[in-house]
Amino acid sequence: MDAFDTTRPNIARVYDYWLGGKDNFVADRELAATMTQVNPGIPAMARANRAFVIAAVGKAARAGIEQFIDLGAGLPTHPAVHEAARAGHPAARVVYVDNDPVVVTHARALLATMPGISAVEADITRPEEVLADPAVSAIVDWAKPVAVVLAATLHFRDAATAGRLVGCYADAACAGSYLALSVFTGQDDDMEAGSRTAYTAAPFWVHSTADVTRWLDGLEVLPPGICEARRWVSGVGGTPKHGGWALCALASKP
């Protein structure tokens, strides 16, 4: 089965390697090394993106959100989304969603080991199926505020498709909900071209601040706004002058 082929690089395992995880293989590490040669900042970017996820989830939990859906969750890492959520709201419930059976198997074994935590195998690019999945509905009541996490996933879709996905999940959430998203972006054409050539695990697109702004139209973007991950976590906001970074935002639905 292709999903379990350790001789081919896997998106989730490459990211796991950059985060310092152990659930990766030689093919994943080789691709990660190639990507790092093209863009030496990628490992730091991956860690900053993860810090954004944890900070955004914690902020939503402290605001009273008690249910979370992590779309394109990736391999388990620490701290996990449910750990960040429960640190801010002890009764928080979390469902991890991914289309990779290896990811879901790991999540079920390592994360979904207590009440209120679940892992579901589903394709997040088919929102109608995700929203109707009984296992998702067992955790998330869409009639109540929910935090939707779309971290490091939308750059695997073109801008129009990514915008449609954000819109579908935002429309499904009720008023008072939160949406956290992050994408790879850049301002260096040579780096972008090199990254596209080197990254063989899947096609990807580089999205801009204008793209993210358009996707979040109708939502209230919370401080410090749409900015680089490390700047979001520090709370200073602003756009860096050089490319190869994760663009992040946390928005609420009026």
N, C-alpha and C positions, 0 to 999 in steps of 0.2 A: 504494500500500500504506500503510495507516494508520500502521504503525510508523515510516515514513520521512517523515511529514507534519510539516514544520518550522513550519507555521502553528498547530499545536496544542501546548500545553505538554506536556512529557514529564518524568516523575518523575526519571529519571536525569540529564537535562540541567539541570533546576532545581537539583538537588543539586550538580551540577558547577559551576554558576554560583556558588553559595554558597561553594564551596571555592576559588574563584578560577580555575577552569578555563576553557578556550576552546571546548569542545565544546557550545555552547548557542546558541540563536537568540532573536530578538526576543520571541516568544511565551513562551519560558522565562524570559527576564529580566523581562518584564512581570509574570508570575505571582510570580516571586521578590520583586519590589518590592512587590507587593500584600501578600504574606505578611509581609514585613518591616515593613510599616506596621502590621499587626495585632499582630505580635510582633517588636519590634526586636532581640530576642536570638537570632533564628533563625540568622543567618549564623555567629555565635560558637558556637552550639550544634552546627551542622554541623561546624565545624572541631574542636570538642572531641570530638565523636563519632568523627571520623576519627583523632584522636590516641589515643582509647581503642582503636580497632581495631589500630593499629600497636603500641601498648604491649602489648595482650593477646596478639597474635600473637608478638611478640618474647619475651614471658614463656613462652609455650608452647614455642617453639623452644628456648629456653635450658634448658627442663626436659627436653629430649630428643625432643620431637615432631618428626617429619620429614616428615609429610604433612598438608596443609591443604586444606579445601574451603570456598571463599568463596561462600555462597549468597545470590543477589541482589546480585551483586558491584558493579553500577553501572559507570559509565564509568571508564576508567583514570585514576588520579591518582597523584601522587608524594608520599611513597614508596608504592609498591604493596605489596600483601600479600606477594608473593614476595620483595620486597626486604627487608622486615622479617623474614620467616621465615629467609631465608638469611644475614642478619646474625647471627642467633642460632644457626643450624644450616646450614652451607654446603651440605649435601646435601638440604635441604628440597625437597619437591615440592608444587606448588600447582595446583589446578584451580579456575578461575573459572566460576561457573554463573549464568546470567541468562536470562530469557525474552524479553528485548528483542533482536531481531536486530542493531540498530544497536550496542548495547553489546557484543555478542559479536564483531561485525566489528572494532570498535576494539580489543577485548582481544586478538583473534588477531593483529592487525597490530602492536600496540604492546607486548603483554605476553608472549604465547605465542611467543616468538622463540628459545627455547633449550630444551634437553632438560629434562623434568621440569615444564614449565609448559604448561598447556592451558586453553582456553576452550570451554565447552560451552553450547549453547542448549537450555535445558530449563526447565520450570515447577517451581519449588521447592515449590509447594503440592501437588505430586504426588510425594511422597517415593519411592514404590515405583518410579516411572519414573526418577527421578534416581539412585537406588541401583543400578538395573539397567543404566544407560547404559554401554555399552562404553568410551566416552571417559572417563567418570568412573572406571571400574574400572581403566583403564590407568594412572591416577595414584594412586588411593586403594585400599589393601588394607584392608578393614574388619576383618580379623582382627588388625590391628596398630593401636596407638594413633593417633588422628587428631585434629586440631583442626578443629572445625566452627564456622564463623563465620556468624552470623545478625545482621548489623548493619543497623540502620535499615530493616528490612523487615517486622517483625512488626506494626507499627502500621497496616499496610495490611490486616490481618485482625482479626476480632473475637477476644476473649480466648480463647474456646473453641477456635477454629480455630488460633490462634497456639500454644496449649498443645499441641494435637495434633501440630503440626509439630515443635515442640521435642522432644516425646516420641518421635516417629518417628525423628528423626535421632539422638537420644541412645540409643535402643534399638539402632540399627544399629551404633553405635560400641562398641568393646570397652573393657574396664576399662583405666584409665590414659589415656583420651582426655580432651580438653578441649572445652568449648563456650563460645563467646563470643557474647553477644547484647547488643543495645541497641535501645531503643524510645523514641519520643517520649512524653512524659508531661507532666503539668501539674497545678497546684493552683488555677488561676484559671478559674472557670467562664465569665466573659465572654471571656477570651482563647481558651478552648477553642472556644466557640461561634463567635467571629469567625474562627478558623482553619479551622473546618469550612466556613464560608460562602466564605471566600476561596480555599481550596485546591481548585481545580477539576480538577486533573490526575488525581485518583483519590480514592475514599473512604478515610478513615482513622479509626482508633480511638485514644483516649488510654488507655494502660494504666498501672496503678498498681504500686507496690512489692509489694502483695499478689498481683497477677497474676503478676509475674515470680517471686516466691517460690514460688507454686504450680507454675508451669511447671518450675522447677528441682528440684522435690521428688525426692529420691532421689539427687541429685548433691551434691557437696561444693562449696559456694560459697567461693571463695578470697578472701583479704583483698585490698582493703579492703571486700569485700561488695557488696551491691546499692546503688548510689549514682549520683549525677550524674557524667557523663563526666569533667569537669575534676577532680572530687574523686577519681575512681578513678585517673586518671593521676598525680595528685600523691600518692596513697597515703593520703589523710587520711580518706576515707569520709564518711559522714554524709549527711543529706538536707537540701537547701536549703529555705528558707521560701517561695520564690516559684516560680511555674510557668513552663512553657515551656522545658524542658530535656531532655536525653537521659539516660535511665536505663540503666545498664550493669551487666554482671556477667560474670565469668569463673568457670566451674565445671569441676570434674574429675569423672570417673566412677570411683567406687571399684571 
